Amino acid sequence: MKQLLLIEDNDDIRENTAEILELAGYNVETAENGKVGVEKALANKPDLIVCDVMMPVLDGYGVLHLLNKNPDLKGIPFIFLTAKAERSDFRKGMEMGADDYVTKPFTDIELMSAIESRLNKVELLKKNFESTAEGMHQMLHEVSGKKALEDFTKDRHSNHYKKKQVIYSEGNHPNKLYYIEKGKVKTFKTNSDGKEFTVGLHTEGEFIGYIAMLEGTVYKETAEAIDDTEIAIIPIEEFRGLIESNKEVMQKFIRLLARNVAEKEEQLLGLAYNSLRKRVADALMTLQQKYRKDEKEKFSIQISREDLANIAGTATESLIRTLSDFKSEKLIDIQAGQIIIQNEKKLAAMLN
């Protein structure tokens, strides 16, 4: 049962509103002024707060200010109740972080709808979605109530890229969003000596190039097709319109970006401290995790030794020697350039 805190100085309104909310299935705690309300919020953290604006001792703006200063209470959904309907009052409350405004006199349905809407959005933002098109589709479907991603990507013009063909280059300004319909793509950075380091692997159903678009900067990496690839092209204006039109979509996009950052940090940690054998084993496991389609069959992939070396963060010659050792140990097999993983358990448990 959700816990609500109702802060209202008018006795009749407070009692009647609390009764209505309790009949709707909420556990309601009440406070007769802002000071008491903050004390009760500290003692028993609520799931949502409904608060009057004009009150003695401490008004609604003061309550919201104190809540935002407390790390444990900051972010609780906050709905203002007020008889004042001037635009300046709405703006002040929203700028301070209020989630909604219900103007007195209000109907039971108006208040209930506002509360349910805020609680539903909080539950949505707690969910974790995969950093894939399927995860993005699920997110947008729950937020907008329609197949937003499917509509967003279907019937698009598609470009065909051959193996080793560059899709976009580091340092260029973005003007398109790319959606992989078929094939495999890697993203990599190049140092001053021209040496490459692979920073990302992508497959069908994923977007690429959106980080620079969100940041409003140039591409920090180059994207290149690993094999023959088909990519749908989406103009930057449409992408910006999608994320700017819905606050929840943007927040969830930020979560996906944060997850990508965490993966990059893990990758860099491995490069800094793992042995050559461990890095090559991890690179093979990463490829399997990213591109394996059938769990019942042994994973195999056709990839250039140079590309694999860039993923593992080592020289091509060192990679080739390590692959030869792995083959001798029956961890992998190599047939016509195809790498076949024979013992994924030992590769995954490779020690430094």
C-alpha positions, 0 to 999 in steps of 0.5 A: 500500500502506497504511503501518502503525506497530506499537508493542509492547514484547513481542517475540513479540506485535510480531513475530507481529502484524507478520507477520500484517499484512504477509500482509494486504497492509500495509507494517508498521514496528515499534517496541519502545517509545513513544519509538522509535514517536514517532520513527518516526512523525515520520520516516515518517508512517504511515496508521494506528498500532497501539499498546500501552498499558503500555510502558517509556520512554513508554507508549501514552497518552504516545505519543497525547499527543505525536502530538496535539501535532504538527500533521503527525501529529494525526488519524492513526487510532490503535488501542490494544492492551491487556490491561487491559479496565477501563472507566476505561482505555477512557474515558481512551483515547477522551477522548484521541482514540483511535479504537479499543481492541482487548483482548488476547488478540485474534484476527487477525480482530478486529485486521484488522476494527478496522484496515480500519474505521478506514482506510475511514472516513478514505478516506470523510472525504477525499471531497468531496460536493456541497452538495445532496440528491444529495451528502448521499444519496451521503454517507449511503449510503457511511457507513451502507450504506443509502439513509438520505436517501431513507428520511429524506425519503420519505412526509413531509407536504408544505407548499405555498408560493405565490410570495413566501410566507415559509417561516421568519423571521429571529429565530425558533427552529427546530423543523423541517427543510425539504426542497425537493421542488419549486420555488425558495427564496431566503434573505435578511437584512434590515437596520434600514431593511428592505432585503433582501440575498439570501444563498442560492438553493435548489432541489429536492433541497436542505435549508434551515434546518439551520444554526440547528438545528445551532448551537442558535440562532435563524434568521439569515435568512428563507426565502421561496418564489421561485415555487410550492414544495412542501416536506417537513417533518421534525421537529427531533428526527428530524434531531438523531437522524440526525446524533447517531447517526453521527459520520461523518455529523456530520463530513461535515455540517460540511464542507458547512457550511464549503463554504457559508461559503466561498461566502458569503465569495466573495459578500461579496468580490464585493459589496465590490470588483466594479462594478455591471455585474460584480455583475449579471452574476455574479447572472445566472450564479449563477441559471443555475448554480443553476437550469439544467436543460438545458445545451443550451438557453439559460437563462431565468428569471422573477424579479422585478427586486427579487429580482434586485437583492437578489441583486446587492446593488444598487438596483432602479433601477440593476439595471433600467438595467444589464439594459437595457444588457445587452440592448442589448449582446445579452448577454441578452434580455427577453421578457414579463418573462423574462430569457434569457441570450444570451451566457453566455461574455461575462457570465461573463468580465465585467470590473470 
